[in-house]
Amino acid sequence: MRNPLPALALAALAAALGAAGGLATRPSAPSAEGPVWRLRARGLVYRFHAAFRTEALFDACADPRETRDLARERPADLEAMRGSFLRYLRRESLGQVPASSEEWRLQMERHGYLGGGGPR
């Protein structure tokens, strides 16, 4: 009978790295703190500041406090993360991302999600 401990340890390590973004290939749902959106995937953090319209890219493992922007050094990763972010929000460009929570509320009402007068 094989010892299951190595397989269990590997599964636990993969789960821990996946939770930290280390092995995750699919992006997590974007999170928002005020006008700042974050998306985690492939060990990276994509950050979009909706009010200032700025983007940043960070290594989630090496830079968990998001102090070193890698956007200029890794343009392909920035583009991929931007694409994932826009697909999740169902937007075609960053210009379509509302700059404030009030704009989000108005858009949701317009589309009938919050009891507004929009289509259903």
LUMBAKE-523112 format. One record per atom (N, C-alpha, C): y, x, z; residue in one letter. Coordinates in steps of 0.02 Angstrom, whole numbers, padded with zeros to 5 digits, always signed. Atoms other than C-alpha are relative to their C-alpha. Layout:
YXZA;...
END
This chain:
-00059+00042+00000M;+00000+00000+00000M;+00062+00045+00000M;-00061-00039+00006R;+00172+00067-00049R;+00047-00016+00057R;-00050+00009-00052N;+00307+00092+00080N;+00061-00036-00030N;-00056+00037+00028P;+00442-00041+00048P;+00069+00026+00022P;-00065-00023-00026L;+00578+00054+00144L;+00045+00032-00053L;-00045-00028+00050P;+00643+00159-00003P;+00031-00054-00045P;-00026+00053+00043A;+00660+00004-00111A;+00052-00042+00038A;-00048+00039-00040L;+00746-00091+00030L;+00065+00039+00011L;-00060-00041-00009A;+00865+00054+00062A;+00041+00003-00064A;-00035-00001+00064L;+00907+00064-00123L;+00035-00067-00013L;-00030+00066+00009A;+00938-00124-00129A;+00061-00009+00045A;-00057+00005-00046A;+01052-00114+00023A;+00058+00043-00024A;-00052-00043+00026L;+01148+00032-00053L;+00034-00033-00061L;-00028+00033+00059A;+01169-00061-00218A;+00044-00059+00020A;-00040+00057-00023A;+01231-00215-00126A;+00065+00023+00030A;-00061-00026-00031A;+01355-00113-00025A;+00049+00026-00052A;-00044-00027+00053L;+01421-00022-00178L;+00027-00057-00043L;-00022+00057+00040G;+01429-00185-00274G;+00056-00037+00035G;-00052+00034-00039A;+01531-00265-00135A;+00065+00040-00001A;-00060-00042+00001A;+01650-00117-00140A;+00026+00010-00070A;-00022-00008+00069G;+01663-00127-00329G;-00031+00059-00034G;+00028-00060+00029G;+01559+00029-00357G;-00050-00011-00056G;+00048+00013+00053L;+01419-00046-00461L;+00013-00066-00036L;-00014+00065+00030A;+01496-00213-00505A;+00023+00009-00072A;-00022-00002+00069T;+01508-00236-00692T;+00039-00062-00017T;-00038+00062+00011R;+01570-00415-00688R;+00058-00001+00049R;-00058+00002-00046P;+01744-00439-00617P;-00008-00055+00051P;-00004+00053-00050S;+01768-00534-00457S;+00058-00046-00021S;-00056+00045+00014A;+01887-00681-00460A;+00064+00035+00021A;-00064-00030-00020P;+02067-00622-00460P;+00025-00031+00065P;-00030+00026-00061S;+02154-00638-00294S;+00075+00010-00005S;-00073-00005+00003A;+02339-00667-00269A;+00028+00003+00071A;-00038-00004-00062E;+02453-00616-00128E;+00073-00006-00022E;-00067+00012+00026G;+02620-00693-00171G;-00003+00008-00076G;+00001-00010+00073P;+02662-00636-00348P;-00046+00056-00023P;+00042-00056+00019V;+02538-00491-00344V;-00073-00023-00006V;+00069+00017+00015W;+02369-00520-00425W;-00042+00063+00001W;+00047-00056+00000R;+02217-00407-00401R;-00066-00024-00030R;+00065+00013+00029L;+02056-00400-00499L;-00042+00063+00010L;+00045-00056-00012R;+01908-00290-00448R;-00059-00004-00047R;+00059-00005+00042A;+01773-00232-00569A;-00013+00073-00016A;+00020-00067+00021R;+01677-00074-00615R;+00031+00055+00043R;-00028-00050-00044G;+01745+00018-00463G;+00076+00009-00007G;-00072-00004+00010L;+01925-00014-00516L;+00034-00061+00029L;-00042+00056-00021V;+02066-00123-00453V;+00057-00004-00051V;-00057+00013+00045Y;+02186-00198-00581Y;+00050-00041+00040Y;-00051+00035-00037R;+02350-00253-00505R;+00057-00020-00048R;-00055+00025+00041F;+02479-00362-00593F;+00051-00034+00045F;-00054+00030-00039H;+02646-00402-00512H;+00035-00049-00047H;-00024+00051+00046A;+02693-00567-00594A;+00076-00006-00001A;-00073+00006-00002A;+02875-00567-00538A;+00033+00058-00038A;-00030-00059+00033F;+02912-00389-00600F;-00033+00016-00067F;+00037-00011+00062R;+02785-00395-00744R;-00024+00072-00007R;+00025-00069+00001T;+02710-00226-00697T;-00075-00001+00013T;+00072-00008-00009E;+02528-00170-00705E;-00014+00067+00033E;+00024-00063-00029A;+02434-00036-00609A;-00076-00002+00001A;+00073-00007-00001L;+02255+00027-00604L;-00018+00052+00052L;+00019-00045-00054F;+02169+00108-00456F;-00076+00007+00003F;+00071-00012-00013D;+02000+00184-00414D;-00014-00029+00069D;+00012+00036-00063A;+01934+00066-00279A;-00033+00043+00053A;+00036-00042-00049C;+01822+00197-00198C;+00041+00060+00022C;-00037-00061-00016A;+01930+00354-00208A;+00069-00014+00028A;-00069+00017-00020D;+02095+00264-00175D;+00004-00072+00025D;+00002+00070-00023P;+02063+00107-00071P;+00068-00028+00021P;-00067+00024-00019R;+02246+00099-00017R;+00047-00009-00061R;-00036+00010+00063E;+02301+00092-00200E;+00066+00039-00001E;-00060-00042+00000T;+02422+00239-00194T;+00009+00041-00064T;-00004-00041+00061R;+02381+00329-00359R;-00016-00043-00061R;+00007+00041+00059D;+02410+00227-00516D;-00031+00040-00057D;+00037-00034+00054L;+02286+00277-00653L;+00013-00030-00068L;-00011+00037+00063A;+02356+00163-00789A;+00014+00047-00059A;-00017-00046+00055R;+02429+00305-00895R;-00058+00047-00017R;+00056-00046+00010E;+02276+00416-00872E;-00061-00034-00031E;+00060+00036+00022R;+02150+00280-00914R;+00020-00064-00037R;-00024+00059+00036P;+02227+00164-01045P;-00055-00047-00023P;+00055+00043+00022A;+02058+00101-01107A;-00024-00044+00058A;+00020+00040-00059D;+02010+00046-00930D;+00053-00052+00016D;-00054+00048-00013L;+02181-00034-00907L;-00005-00059-00049L;+00005+00054+00050E;+02160-00132-01069E;-00060-00045+00014E;+00060+00040-00015A;+01984-00188-01021A;+00012-00045+00061A;-00013+00040-00060M;+02039-00245-00848M;+00052-00054-00014M;-00050+00050+00019R;+02192-00334-00920R;-00034-00057-00038R;+00037+00050+00038G;+02076-00424-01041G;-00041-00045+00045G;+00040+00040-00048S;+01961-00480-00900S;+00045-00046+00041S;-00047+00039-00039F;+02110-00538-00798F;+00026-00060-00041F;-00027+00054+00042L;+02182-00640-00942L;-00054-00051-00017L;+00054+00048+00015R;+02013-00716-00987R;-00013-00044+00061R;+00013+00040-00060Y;+01987-00771-00807Y;+00055-00053+00009Y;-00056+00047-00009L;+02160-00853-00802L;+00009-00045-00062L;-00005+00038+00063R;+02135-00923-00978R;+00070+00005-00030R;-00066-00015+00029R;+02294-00842-01041R;-00010+00050-00057R;+00005-00047+00055E;+02323-00746-01202E;+00042+00063+00010E;-00042-00058-00012S;+02457-00629-01136S;+00026-00001+00072S;-00028-00003-00068L;+02534-00570-00973L;+00063-00042+00005L;-00060+00041+00000G;+02692-00662-01023G;-00013-00073+00017G;+00018+00069-00016Q;+02598-00825-00998Q;-00021-00010+00073Q;+00018+00004-00071V;+02556-00785-00816V;+00063-00019+00039V;-00059+00021-00037P;+02678-00882-00706P;+00022+00052+00051P;-00028-00052-00043A;+02793-00771-00605A;+00004-00021+00073A;-00006+00023-00069S;+02793-00879-00447S;-00051-00055+00014S;+00046+00053-00019S;+02684-00998-00350S;+00028-00068-00019S;-00031+00063+00021E;+02808-01136-00392E;-00016-00014-00074E;+00017+00009+00071E;+02778-01107-00578E;-00074-00020-00007E;+00071+00019+00002W;+02589-01115-00546W;-00008-00074+00018W;+00005+00070-00022R;+02609-01280-00453R;+00022-00047-00056R;-00025+00042+00053L;+02712-01353-00594L;-00048-00003-00059L;+00049-00001+00054Q;+02586-01297-00725Q;-00062-00042+00017Q;+00059+00038-00021M;+02442-01371-00625M;+00015-00075-00002M;-00019+00071+00002E;+02535-01536-00607E;+00004-00024-00072E;-00006+00018+00070R;+02575-01538-00793R;-00068-00013-00033R;+00067+00006+00029H;+02390-01520-00832H;-00043-00050+00039H;+00036+00053-00034G;+02341-01658-00711G;-00043+00021+00059G;+00043-00023-00054Y;+02260-01551-00576Y;+00026-00018+00069Y;-00028+00014-00066L;+02379-01593-00434L;+00035-00067+00003L;-00028+00066-00002G;+02420-01773-00468G;+00064-00008-00040G;-00058+00005+00043G;+02557-01736-00593G;-00012-00047-00058G;+00004+00048+00054G;+02589-01838-00748G;-00031+00027-00064G;+00027-00031+00061G;+02498-01724-00871G;-00065-00032-00023G;+00063+00027+00028P;+02342-01757-00976P;-00058+00009+00048P;+00060-00004-00041R;+02175-01786-00893R;-00061+00011-00044R;
END
